[in-house]
Amino acid sequence: MRRLLPLLLLFTLFLHAETVRGKYVVEYGIFGKMGEATATLVVKDGRYRVEMKAWATGLAKVLSGGRVEIYTSEGRVENGRLVPERYTKDIRHSGKRRVKNYVFNHAEKRVTYIQVRYKDGKKRDTDSGTLPYYAKNDIFSLYFNILKIIGDCGTPFDRTLHAVGAEKKTGRVRVETLTGKEKKEAKELLGDAPCYLRVTVYQKLFGSKGGKLYLAMRKDNIVTKAVLKDVVMFGDVRGRLVDLKREE
């Protein structure tokens, strides 16, 4: 369950509906199902809020101490893009809890944070500071905005972008469209889709080499399947959408 977010968050939801609710499952090699998540996007009156809650199941739940991860991104909508003002991660397991809240100052191009740790419901310590880099997006807003950044998924795109919640020291994340031979290989891996992406998050997710995610995306911006390749010993980590609801 450790670092389950980077796989689950890449199921991009459809921005134009006011409320979208999705449910996902994650499977790992021979172990099968290892986690679930729910995600909600609300867009109203020029504002947005994204919340994702992910939790371990089965053996993964036992090994992780009942790990639960809750992430939220809040801000405004400008020209169809999400502009974050606050990003929060809340991680709980084995009687411990860590809440880290990031605040964006786009005018001054800086992001500050405050982190609070708890044990058995009691506050242990607090620390705060400013990130060593500035990014316009957090990891959620970046992926909701990604198709606007890419443009035509059928043309080559390969750029290093930046987002709060990605690589710790720089926030970098690499996004590539898969075309030509690579598109054919992605189709065999992920099934039929009009758009295929490879995303490198520069973290050793589940023991993978560099955290390379392969995504199949529909025309309405919904990722139907994601695969994390090069995972040590037990095969790929696979994520898939199992339920999606829209409310106007």
C-alpha positions as CSV (number, residue, x, y, z in Angstrom):
1,M,0.0,0.0,0.0
2,R,2.9,2.3,0.4
3,R,2.8,5.1,-2.1
4,L,-0.5,3.9,-3.7
5,L,-1.5,7.5,-4.7
6,P,0.7,7.9,-7.8
7,L,-1.0,5.0,-9.5
8,L,-4.6,5.9,-8.5
9,L,-4.5,9.6,-9.1
10,L,-3.8,9.1,-12.8
11,F,-7.4,8.1,-13.4
12,T,-8.3,11.6,-14.8
13,L,-12.0,12.4,-14.4
14,F,-14.2,14.5,-16.7
15,L,-14.0,18.2,-15.7
16,H,-17.2,19.6,-17.2
17,A,-19.7,17.9,-14.9
18,E,-20.2,19.6,-11.6
19,T,-19.6,16.5,-9.5
20,V,-17.9,13.2,-10.5
21,R,-17.4,10.2,-8.3
22,G,-15.1,7.3,-9.2
23,K,-14.1,4.1,-7.6
24,Y,-10.9,2.2,-8.5
25,V,-9.1,-1.0,-7.6
26,V,-5.4,-1.8,-7.7
27,E,-4.0,-5.3,-8.3
28,Y,-0.4,-6.5,-7.8
29,G,1.0,-9.5,-9.6
30,I,0.2,-12.9,-8.1
31,F,-1.4,-11.2,-5.0
32,G,-4.4,-9.9,-6.9
33,K,-6.4,-7.0,-5.3
34,M,-4.3,-5.0,-2.9
35,G,-6.2,-1.7,-2.5
36,E,-9.2,0.4,-3.4
37,A,-9.9,4.1,-3.7
38,T,-12.7,6.6,-4.1
39,A,-12.3,9.9,-5.8
40,T,-14.6,12.9,-6.0
41,L,-14.3,16.1,-8.1
42,V,-16.7,19.0,-7.5
43,V,-16.7,22.1,-9.8
44,K,-19.0,24.9,-8.9
45,D,-19.0,28.7,-9.2
46,G,-15.5,28.9,-10.6
47,R,-14.1,26.8,-7.8
48,Y,-13.1,23.1,-7.6
49,R,-12.3,20.5,-4.9
50,V,-10.8,17.1,-5.5
51,E,-10.6,14.4,-2.8
52,M,-9.2,10.9,-3.1
53,K,-9.2,8.3,-0.3
54,A,-7.1,5.2,-0.8
55,W,-6.9,2.2,1.5
56,A,-5.2,-1.2,1.6
57,T,-7.2,-4.4,1.5
58,G,-6.5,-8.0,2.4
59,L,-2.9,-9.0,3.0
60,A,-1.7,-5.5,2.1
61,K,-4.0,-4.1,4.9
62,V,-2.3,-6.3,7.5
63,L,1.2,-5.6,6.3
64,S,0.7,-1.9,6.1
65,G,-1.0,-1.5,9.5
66,G,-4.3,-0.6,8.0
67,R,-2.9,2.2,5.9
68,V,-5.3,4.9,4.7
69,E,-4.3,7.9,2.5
70,I,-6.5,10.9,1.9
71,Y,-5.6,13.7,-0.5
72,T,-7.3,16.9,-1.3
73,S,-6.7,19.7,-3.8
74,E,-8.7,22.9,-3.8
75,G,-8.6,26.1,-5.8
76,R,-10.2,28.0,-8.7
77,V,-11.0,27.1,-12.3
78,E,-9.6,29.5,-15.0
79,N,-10.1,28.9,-18.7
80,G,-11.0,25.3,-18.1
81,R,-7.9,24.6,-16.0
82,L,-7.5,23.9,-12.3
83,V,-5.4,26.4,-10.4
84,P,-4.6,25.0,-7.0
85,E,-4.5,27.1,-3.9
86,R,-4.2,24.4,-1.3
87,Y,-3.0,20.7,-1.4
88,T,-3.3,18.4,1.6
89,K,-2.2,14.8,2.3
90,D,-3.3,12.9,5.3
91,I,-1.7,9.5,5.9
92,R,-2.7,7.1,8.7
93,H,-1.4,3.7,9.7
94,S,-0.6,1.7,12.9
95,G,-2.0,4.4,15.2
96,K,0.1,7.1,13.5
97,R,-1.1,10.1,11.4
98,R,0.7,12.7,9.4
99,V,-1.0,15.7,7.9
100,K,0.9,18.0,5.5
101,N,-0.8,21.1,4.1
102,Y,0.7,23.0,1.2
103,V,-0.4,26.6,0.3
104,F,0.3,28.1,-3.1
105,N,1.3,31.8,-3.6
106,H,1.2,32.1,-7.3
107,A,1.9,35.8,-7.3
108,E,5.2,35.4,-5.4
109,K,5.9,32.0,-7.0
110,R,6.4,30.0,-3.8
111,V,4.7,27.2,-2.0
112,T,4.8,26.9,1.8
113,Y,3.8,24.0,4.0
114,I,3.0,23.0,7.6
115,Q,3.1,19.4,8.7
116,V,1.7,17.9,11.9
117,R,2.3,14.4,13.2
118,Y,0.1,12.5,15.6
119,K,0.3,9.2,17.5
120,D,-2.6,7.5,19.1
121,G,-4.7,10.7,18.5
122,K,-2.2,13.0,20.3
123,K,-0.1,15.7,18.5
124,R,3.6,14.8,18.5
125,D,5.3,17.5,16.6
126,T,4.9,20.2,13.9
127,D,7.3,21.6,11.3
128,S,6.8,24.1,8.5
129,G,8.8,25.7,5.7
130,T,9.0,26.7,2.0
131,L,9.5,24.2,-0.8
132,P,12.8,24.5,-2.6
133,Y,10.9,24.9,-5.9
134,Y,7.7,26.5,-7.2
135,A,5.1,24.7,-9.3
136,K,1.9,26.0,-10.8
137,N,0.2,22.6,-10.1
138,D,-0.1,20.0,-7.4
139,I,-0.1,16.4,-8.6
140,F,-3.9,16.3,-8.9
141,S,-4.4,19.6,-10.9
142,L,-1.5,18.6,-13.2
143,Y,-3.2,15.4,-14.3
144,F,-6.6,17.0,-14.6
145,N,-5.0,19.6,-16.8
146,I,-2.7,17.3,-18.8
147,L,-4.7,17.0,-22.0
148,K,-4.9,20.8,-22.3
149,I,-1.1,20.8,-21.9
150,I,-0.5,18.1,-24.4
151,G,-3.0,19.1,-27.0
152,D,-3.2,16.4,-29.7
153,C,-2.5,13.0,-28.2
154,G,-1.6,11.6,-31.6
155,T,1.5,13.8,-31.9
156,P,4.8,13.4,-30.1
157,F,5.0,15.1,-26.7
158,D,7.8,14.6,-24.2
159,R,8.3,17.1,-21.5
160,T,9.4,17.3,-17.8
161,L,6.7,19.1,-15.9
162,H,6.5,20.1,-12.2
163,A,3.9,19.5,-9.5
164,V,3.7,19.6,-5.7
165,G,3.4,16.0,-4.5
166,A,5.7,14.6,-7.1
167,E,9.5,14.2,-6.7
168,K,10.4,15.7,-3.3
169,K,13.3,18.0,-4.2
170,T,12.1,19.4,-7.6
171,G,8.5,18.3,-8.1
172,R,9.4,17.0,-11.6
173,V,7.3,14.5,-13.5
174,R,7.9,13.4,-17.1
175,V,4.9,13.0,-19.5
176,E,5.2,11.4,-22.9
177,T,2.6,10.5,-25.6
178,L,3.0,7.1,-27.1
179,T,2.9,7.0,-30.9
180,G,4.0,4.7,-33.7
181,K,5.5,1.4,-32.5
182,E,5.1,2.3,-28.9
183,K,1.4,3.0,-29.4
184,K,0.9,-0.5,-30.8
185,E,2.8,-2.0,-27.8
186,A,0.6,0.1,-25.4
187,K,-2.5,-1.2,-27.1
188,E,-1.4,-4.8,-26.4
189,L,-0.7,-3.9,-22.8
190,L,-3.7,-1.6,-22.0
191,G,-6.4,-2.4,-24.6
192,D,-7.9,-0.1,-27.2
193,A,-7.9,3.6,-26.5
194,P,-7.5,6.9,-28.5
195,C,-4.7,8.1,-26.2
196,Y,-1.7,6.4,-24.5
197,L,0.6,8.1,-22.1
198,R,3.8,7.2,-20.3
199,V,4.4,9.1,-17.0
200,T,7.6,8.9,-15.0
201,V,7.1,10.1,-11.4
202,Y,10.8,9.6,-10.3
203,Q,9.9,7.5,-7.3
204,K,10.5,3.9,-6.6
205,L,6.9,2.8,-6.5
206,F,6.4,-0.7,-5.2
207,G,10.1,-1.4,-6.0
208,S,9.8,-0.4,-9.6
209,K,12.6,1.2,-11.6
210,G,11.8,4.9,-11.7
211,G,8.0,4.6,-11.4
212,K,7.0,4.4,-15.1
213,L,3.2,4.4,-15.5
214,Y,1.4,3.5,-18.7
215,L,-2.1,4.9,-19.2
216,A,-5.0,4.3,-21.6
217,M,-7.2,7.4,-21.9
218,R,-10.6,7.9,-23.5
219,K,-11.7,10.9,-25.4
220,D,-13.7,12.2,-22.4
221,N,-10.4,12.4,-20.3
222,I,-11.1,9.2,-18.3
223,V,-8.2,6.8,-17.9
224,T,-9.6,3.3,-18.2
225,K,-6.5,1.3,-17.2
226,A,-3.0,2.0,-15.8
227,V,-0.1,-0.3,-15.5
228,L,3.1,0.2,-13.5
229,K,5.9,-1.7,-15.1
230,D,9.2,-3.2,-13.9
231,V,8.0,-4.1,-10.5
232,V,10.4,-6.4,-8.6
233,M,9.6,-10.1,-8.3
234,F,5.8,-10.2,-8.6
235,G,4.9,-8.6,-12.0
236,D,3.0,-5.5,-12.9
237,V,0.8,-3.3,-10.7
238,R,-2.5,-2.8,-12.5
239,G,-5.1,-0.1,-11.8
240,R,-8.6,0.0,-13.3
241,L,-11.8,2.0,-13.0
242,V,-14.7,0.0,-11.7
243,D,-17.4,2.6,-11.2
244,L,-18.1,6.2,-12.4
245,K,-21.0,8.5,-11.6
246,R,-21.7,12.1,-12.7
247,E,-24.0,14.5,-11.1
248,E,-25.0,17.8,-12.7
